[in-house]
Amino acid sequence: MRGPRAGRLREYAGAARRRLHEGGLGPAPVLLALAVIWAVFQSINANFLSPRNLSVLSVDIVGTGMVAVGVVFVLLIGEIDLSVGSLAGLSGALFATLNVNQGMPEWLAVLVAVAAGAGAGAFHGFVFTRTGVPAFVVTLAGLLAWDGLMLYLLGPESAIDFSADGLVAMLTSHHFGAAVATYGLAALGTAGYLAVCLHDRRRRVATGMPCRPAAWIWARTALLAVTALAAAYVLDQFEGLPLALLLFLAVLVASDLLLRRTPYGRQVLALGGGTEAALRAGVGVARVRVSVFLLAGALAAVGGLFVASRLTSATQVPGSGMLLVNAIAAAVIGGTSLFGGRGSTWSALLGVLIIQSIASGMALLGVQPAVQFMITGGVLLVAVVFDSLARRAGAATGRA
């Protein structure tokens, strides 16, 4: 028994060394960078890791994070979508116009706003696929057009306030105060992760495929449990589990399952590996491209509603460009490759945590936003350089 187990351990260790050589370090560098950022800001200002600030941070990441999840899908097929910030702004403006100015019920206005974002994204994908015009150009045109429509809907005041007690406002203001909500979510998430990992391991062992040692799975589960319970404890010290964070985590889990556990997700990743290879594998390239841009548009619209919820007002802020920059930066900093084919929807969470942590720390220190932009730009540059080096290393070993 020791022989096969020792052999599997050596095989896994060898795979880990190859990943290290090829730059495939996964989320480890991002988590290390996040830990350093938190340690530095906490050492300067003891309020940074306070329950109140971390709770506010967990809500602030959601709007940009939702948009970044859609950006991840677009990057995975090796393309770019420059319209997501404008679509986020248009979503908030359309919702406020229909609800406040036209008297439409909130739930229906929300559905129309999200459907409009999805439709605009599908239109971008259709034009890109059918005409051959680069996605960069198509979505740049969309950026300008949807920005114009957003400004038209907002009118001369450039803002439309809506009810602070309504459905959309509750997205970022509501918290589940009961401790069972925070600790229950932590326990459920940990148990779900363990169940999935053990199921994958059993399936790989049954088919004779390489698999992770059981001890490694239990160690990672223990680390996740400690992290999740610590987060639950911190949130419970303030107002409890934010509804916005719960919805964001639900979107991350659903999108991760879609990407890694369904034929559609495998087609997205295959397309990111090369159009010709995807065609030979039987992937419907046109269909996948349109669907990815549709998904990005829908998530941009959802993110725009969360941004509007935070302000209880539809404004031109999401379409100003910073939301677009932050969403793309979050996806790339979190580990999604700009060259396609490599990444995870969890990249959106890691990347937006980096960006928003820098913003939160700078705000506590009273530092000018200009410094924040420079630091974020530096972090993005480092992430892109690592991405490029990893791709070169993979190409040198025949893996990219």
C-alpha positions as CSV (number, residue, x, y, z in Angstrom):
1,M,0.0,0.0,0.0
2,R,2.9,2.3,0.8
3,G,4.3,1.9,-2.7
4,P,1.4,3.2,-4.7
5,R,0.7,6.0,-2.2
6,A,4.4,7.1,-2.2
7,G,4.3,6.9,-6.0
8,R,1.3,9.2,-6.1
9,L,2.9,11.6,-3.7
10,R,6.1,11.8,-5.9
11,E,4.0,12.2,-9.0
12,Y,2.0,15.1,-7.4
13,A,5.2,16.7,-6.1
14,G,6.7,16.5,-9.6
15,A,3.6,18.1,-11.1
16,A,3.9,20.9,-8.6
17,R,7.5,21.5,-9.5
18,R,6.6,21.7,-13.2
19,R,3.9,24.2,-12.5
20,L,6.4,26.3,-10.5
21,H,8.9,26.2,-13.3
22,E,6.2,27.1,-15.9
23,G,4.8,30.0,-13.8
24,G,1.5,28.2,-13.0
25,L,1.5,29.2,-9.3
26,G,-2.3,29.6,-9.2
27,P,-3.7,32.1,-6.6
28,A,-0.7,31.8,-4.2
29,P,1.0,35.1,-5.4
30,V,-2.3,37.0,-5.2
31,L,-3.1,35.7,-1.7
32,L,0.5,36.6,-0.6
33,A,0.1,40.1,-2.1
34,L,-3.3,40.5,-0.3
35,A,-1.8,39.4,3.0
36,V,1.1,41.9,2.6
37,I,-1.3,44.8,1.7
38,W,-3.5,44.0,4.8
39,A,-0.5,43.7,7.1
40,V,1.0,47.0,5.9
41,F,-2.2,49.0,6.2
42,Q,-3.0,47.4,9.6
43,S,0.4,48.4,10.9
44,I,-0.2,52.0,9.8
45,N,-3.8,52.3,10.9
46,A,-5.3,49.8,13.4
47,N,-8.8,50.4,12.0
48,F,-8.1,48.8,8.7
49,L,-8.9,45.2,9.9
50,S,-11.7,46.4,12.2
51,P,-15.0,44.5,11.8
52,R,-16.7,47.7,10.5
53,N,-14.1,48.4,7.8
54,L,-13.9,44.8,6.6
55,S,-17.7,44.6,6.5
56,V,-17.8,47.8,4.4
57,L,-15.0,46.4,2.2
58,S,-17.0,43.2,1.6
59,V,-19.9,45.2,0.2
60,D,-17.8,47.7,-1.8
61,I,-16.2,44.8,-3.8
62,V,-19.5,43.5,-5.1
63,G,-20.4,46.0,-7.8
64,T,-16.9,45.9,-9.5
65,G,-16.7,42.2,-8.7
66,M,-19.9,41.3,-10.6
67,V,-18.6,43.1,-13.7
68,A,-15.2,41.5,-13.3
69,V,-16.8,38.0,-13.4
70,G,-18.1,38.8,-16.8
71,V,-14.8,40.1,-17.9
72,V,-13.2,36.8,-16.9
73,F,-15.3,34.9,-19.3
74,V,-14.4,37.3,-22.2
75,L,-10.7,37.1,-21.3
76,L,-10.9,33.3,-21.3
77,I,-11.7,33.3,-25.0
78,G,-8.8,35.6,-25.7
79,E,-10.9,38.8,-26.3
80,I,-11.7,42.0,-24.5
81,D,-14.9,43.9,-23.7
82,L,-14.5,47.7,-23.3
83,S,-18.2,48.3,-22.9
84,V,-18.9,46.8,-19.5
85,G,-18.5,50.0,-17.6
86,S,-20.9,51.8,-19.9
87,L,-23.4,49.0,-19.7
88,A,-23.2,49.1,-15.9
89,G,-24.0,52.8,-15.9
90,L,-26.7,52.3,-18.5
91,S,-28.3,49.6,-16.3
92,G,-28.6,51.9,-13.3
93,A,-29.9,54.8,-15.5
94,L,-32.5,52.6,-17.2
95,F,-33.7,51.1,-13.9
96,A,-34.0,54.6,-12.3
97,T,-35.8,56.0,-15.4
98,L,-38.3,53.2,-15.5
99,N,-38.9,53.0,-11.8
100,V,-38.8,56.7,-10.7
101,N,-39.8,58.6,-13.9
102,Q,-42.2,56.0,-15.4
103,G,-43.6,54.4,-12.3
104,M,-42.6,50.8,-13.2
105,P,-42.4,48.3,-10.3
106,E,-38.8,47.8,-9.1
107,W,-38.6,44.1,-9.8
108,L,-39.7,44.6,-13.4
109,A,-37.4,47.6,-13.9
110,V,-34.5,45.4,-12.6
111,L,-35.4,42.6,-15.1
112,V,-35.6,45.1,-18.0
113,A,-32.2,46.6,-17.0
114,V,-30.5,43.2,-16.8
115,A,-32.1,42.1,-20.1
116,A,-30.9,45.3,-21.8
117,G,-27.4,44.6,-20.6
118,A,-27.6,41.0,-21.9
119,G,-29.0,42.1,-25.2
120,A,-26.3,44.7,-25.7
121,G,-23.6,42.1,-24.9
122,A,-25.2,39.7,-27.4
123,F,-25.2,42.4,-30.0
124,H,-21.5,43.0,-29.5
125,G,-20.8,39.3,-29.8
126,F,-22.9,38.9,-32.9
127,V,-21.3,41.9,-34.7
128,F,-17.8,40.7,-33.7
129,T,-18.5,37.1,-34.8
130,R,-20.3,37.8,-38.1
131,T,-18.3,40.7,-39.4
132,G,-14.8,39.9,-38.2
133,V,-14.4,43.4,-36.7
134,P,-12.1,43.0,-33.7
135,A,-13.9,42.8,-30.4
136,F,-11.8,45.7,-29.2
137,V,-13.3,48.0,-31.8
138,V,-16.9,46.7,-31.5
139,T,-17.0,47.2,-27.7
140,L,-15.2,50.5,-28.0
141,A,-18.1,51.7,-30.2
142,G,-20.5,50.2,-27.6
143,L,-18.7,52.1,-24.9
144,L,-19.4,55.4,-26.6
145,A,-22.9,54.6,-27.7
146,W,-24.1,53.3,-24.3
147,D,-22.4,56.2,-22.5
148,G,-24.4,58.5,-24.7
149,L,-27.6,56.7,-24.0
150,M,-26.9,56.7,-20.3
151,L,-26.4,60.5,-20.2
152,Y,-29.6,60.9,-22.3
153,L,-31.6,58.9,-19.8
154,L,-30.1,60.7,-16.7
155,G,-31.0,64.1,-18.2
156,P,-29.6,67.5,-17.3
157,E,-29.2,66.6,-13.6
158,S,-26.9,63.7,-14.5
159,A,-28.4,61.7,-11.6
160,I,-31.7,60.1,-10.6
161,D,-32.3,59.3,-6.9
162,F,-34.5,56.4,-6.0
163,S,-36.0,55.0,-2.8
164,A,-33.5,54.1,0.0
165,D,-36.0,51.5,1.2
166,G,-36.6,49.8,-2.1
167,L,-35.5,46.5,-3.6
168,V,-32.4,47.8,-5.2
169,A,-31.2,49.8,-2.2
170,M,-31.6,46.7,-0.1
171,L,-29.0,44.9,-2.2
172,T,-26.2,46.7,-0.4
173,S,-27.9,47.9,2.8
174,H,-29.4,44.6,4.1
175,H,-27.5,42.4,6.5
176,F,-28.4,39.1,8.0
177,G,-27.7,39.8,11.7
178,A,-28.2,36.2,13.1
179,A,-24.9,34.5,13.8
180,V,-26.3,31.3,12.2
181,A,-26.2,33.0,8.8
182,T,-22.5,33.9,8.9
183,Y,-21.3,30.7,10.6
184,G,-23.7,28.5,8.6
185,L,-22.5,29.9,5.3
186,A,-18.9,29.3,6.4
187,A,-19.6,25.7,7.4
188,L,-21.7,25.0,4.3
189,G,-19.0,26.4,2.0
190,T,-16.3,24.3,3.6
191,A,-18.3,21.2,3.6
192,G,-19.2,21.7,-0.1
193,Y,-15.5,22.2,-1.0
194,L,-14.5,19.0,0.8
195,A,-17.3,17.0,-0.8
196,V,-16.4,18.2,-4.3
197,C,-12.6,17.5,-3.8
198,L,-13.2,14.0,-2.4
199,H,-15.6,13.2,-5.2
200,D,-13.1,14.3,-7.8
201,R,-10.4,12.2,-6.1
202,R,-12.5,9.1,-6.0
203,R,-13.4,9.5,-9.6
204,R,-9.8,9.9,-10.6
205,V,-8.6,7.0,-8.6
206,A,-11.3,4.8,-10.1
207,T,-10.1,5.7,-13.6
208,G,-6.4,5.5,-12.8
209,M,-5.8,9.2,-13.3
210,P,-3.3,11.3,-11.3
211,C,-5.0,12.8,-8.2
212,R,-4.2,14.9,-5.2
213,P,-3.3,13.0,-2.0
214,A,-6.1,12.9,0.6
215,A,-3.9,14.6,3.1
216,W,-3.4,17.5,0.8
217,I,-7.2,17.8,0.4
218,W,-7.8,17.7,4.1
219,A,-5.1,20.3,4.7
220,R,-6.6,22.7,2.2
221,T,-10.0,22.2,3.7
222,A,-8.7,23.0,7.1
223,L,-7.1,26.2,5.8
224,L,-10.4,27.1,4.1
225,A,-12.4,26.4,7.3
226,V,-10.1,28.6,9.4
227,T,-10.4,31.4,6.8
228,A,-14.2,31.1,6.5
229,L,-14.8,31.0,10.2
230,A,-12.5,33.9,10.8
231,A,-14.4,35.9,8.2
232,A,-17.7,34.9,9.8
233,Y,-16.5,36.0,13.2
234,V,-15.4,39.4,11.8
235,L,-18.7,40.0,10.0
236,D,-20.7,38.9,13.0
237,Q,-18.9,41.5,15.1
238,F,-20.5,44.3,13.0
239,E,-23.9,43.9,11.3
240,G,-23.7,40.3,10.2
241,L,-23.6,38.7,6.7
242,P,-24.2,41.4,4.0
243,L,-26.8,40.3,1.4
244,A,-24.5,41.8,-1.3
245,L,-21.6,39.5,-0.3
246,L,-23.9,36.5,-0.2
247,L,-25.2,37.2,-3.7
248,F,-21.7,37.7,-5.0
249,L,-20.5,34.4,-3.6
250,A,-23.5,32.7,-5.1
251,V,-22.6,34.1,-8.5
252,L,-19.0,33.1,-8.1
253,V,-19.9,29.5,-7.2
254,A,-22.5,29.2,-10.0
255,S,-20.1,30.7,-12.6
256,D,-17.2,28.5,-11.4
257,L,-19.4,25.4,-11.8
258,L,-20.6,26.5,-15.2
259,L,-17.0,27.0,-16.3
260,R,-15.4,23.9,-14.8
261,R,-18.2,21.3,-14.6
262,T,-20.2,21.7,-17.8
263,P,-19.5,21.1,-21.5
264,Y,-20.2,24.8,-22.2
265,G,-17.4,25.8,-19.8
266,R,-15.0,23.4,-21.5
267,Q,-15.9,24.9,-24.8
268,V,-15.1,28.4,-23.5
269,L,-11.7,27.2,-22.3
270,A,-11.0,25.3,-25.5
271,L,-11.8,28.5,-27.6
272,G,-9.3,30.4,-25.5
273,G,-6.7,27.8,-26.4
274,G,-7.1,28.7,-30.1
275,T,-9.9,29.1,-32.6
276,E,-8.6,26.5,-35.1
277,A,-8.1,23.9,-32.4
278,A,-11.6,24.6,-31.0
279,L,-13.2,24.2,-34.5
280,R,-11.5,20.9,-34.9
281,A,-12.8,19.8,-31.5
282,G,-16.3,20.5,-32.6
283,V,-16.9,23.7,-30.7
284,G,-19.5,26.0,-32.0
285,V,-17.2,29.1,-32.1
286,A,-19.8,31.6,-33.1
287,R,-22.4,30.4,-30.5
288,V,-19.8,30.4,-27.7
289,R,-18.5,33.9,-28.6
290,V,-22.0,35.4,-28.6
291,S,-23.0,33.7,-25.4
292,V,-19.8,34.9,-23.6
293,F,-20.4,38.5,-24.6
294,L,-24.1,38.1,-23.6
295,L,-23.0,36.9,-20.2
296,A,-20.6,39.7,-19.8
297,G,-23.3,42.3,-20.6
298,A,-25.7,40.7,-18.2
299,L,-23.2,40.7,-15.3
300,A,-22.2,44.2,-16.1
301,A,-25.8,45.3,-15.8
302,V,-26.1,43.4,-12.4
303,G,-22.9,45.1,-11.2
304,G,-24.3,48.5,-12.3
305,L,-27.3,47.9,-10.1
306,F,-25.1,47.1,-7.1
307,V,-23.1,50.3,-7.7
308,A,-26.4,52.3,-8.0
309,S,-27.6,50.6,-4.8
310,R,-24.5,51.7,-2.9
311,L,-25.3,55.3,-3.9
312,T,-29.1,55.0,-3.9
313,S,-28.8,56.9,-7.1
314,A,-28.2,56.3,-10.8
315,T,-25.3,58.5,-11.9
316,Q,-22.7,58.6,-14.6
317,V,-20.0,57.4,-12.2
318,P,-20.0,53.8,-13.5
319,G,-19.6,54.9,-17.1
320,S,-16.7,57.3,-16.3
321,G,-14.1,54.6,-17.1
322,M,-12.9,53.7,-13.6
323,L,-15.3,50.8,-13.3
324,L,-14.1,49.4,-16.6
325,V,-10.5,49.8,-15.6
326,N,-11.0,48.3,-12.2
327,A,-13.0,45.3,-13.5
328,I,-10.4,44.4,-16.1
329,A,-7.6,45.0,-13.6
330,A,-9.4,42.8,-11.0
331,A,-9.6,39.9,-13.5
332,V,-6.0,40.1,-14.6
333,I,-4.6,40.8,-11.1
334,G,-6.6,37.8,-9.8
335,G,-4.8,35.5,-12.3
336,T,-6.9,35.4,-15.5
337,S,-4.6,35.4,-18.5
338,L,-4.9,38.2,-21.1
339,F,-4.0,35.7,-23.7
340,G,-7.0,33.4,-23.1
341,G,-7.5,29.9,-22.0
342,R,-6.3,30.2,-18.4
343,G,-8.1,31.6,-15.4
344,S,-11.0,31.2,-13.0
345,T,-14.0,33.2,-12.0
346,W,-12.5,33.3,-8.5
347,S,-9.9,35.6,-10.0
348,A,-12.6,38.3,-9.9
349,L,-12.8,38.0,-6.1
350,L,-9.1,37.9,-5.5
351,G,-8.4,40.8,-7.9
352,V,-11.2,43.1,-6.6
353,L,-10.1,42.4,-3.0
354,I,-6.6,43.7,-4.0
355,I,-7.9,46.8,-5.7
356,Q,-10.6,47.7,-3.0
357,S,-8.2,47.0,-0.2
358,I,-5.8,49.5,-1.6
359,A,-8.6,52.0,-2.0
360,S,-9.9,51.4,1.5
361,G,-6.4,51.7,3.1
362,M,-5.7,54.9,1.2
363,A,-9.0,56.4,2.3
364,L,-8.2,55.6,5.9
365,L,-4.8,57.2,5.6
366,G,-6.3,60.3,3.8
367,V,-4.0,59.7,0.7
368,Q,-5.0,61.4,-2.5
369,P,-6.8,59.2,-5.1
370,A,-4.0,59.9,-7.5
371,V,-1.6,57.8,-5.4
372,Q,-4.2,55.0,-5.3
373,F,-4.3,55.0,-9.1
374,M,-0.5,54.8,-9.4
375,I,-0.3,51.9,-6.9
376,T,-3.1,50.0,-8.6
377,G,-1.4,50.6,-12.0
378,G,1.8,49.2,-10.6
379,V,0.1,46.1,-9.3
380,L,-1.6,45.6,-12.7
381,L,1.7,45.9,-14.5
382,V,3.3,43.3,-12.3
383,A,0.4,40.9,-12.8
384,V,0.6,41.4,-16.6
385,V,4.3,40.8,-16.6
386,F,3.9,37.6,-14.6
387,D,1.2,36.5,-17.0
388,S,3.4,37.1,-20.0
389,L,6.4,35.3,-18.4
390,A,4.2,32.3,-17.5
391,R,3.0,32.1,-21.0
392,R,6.5,32.2,-22.4
393,A,7.5,29.5,-19.9
394,G,4.6,27.4,-20.9
395,A,5.4,27.8,-24.6
396,A,9.0,26.8,-24.0
397,T,7.8,23.5,-22.5
398,G,5.1,22.9,-25.1
399,R,2.2,23.7,-22.8
400,A,0.9,27.0,-24.3
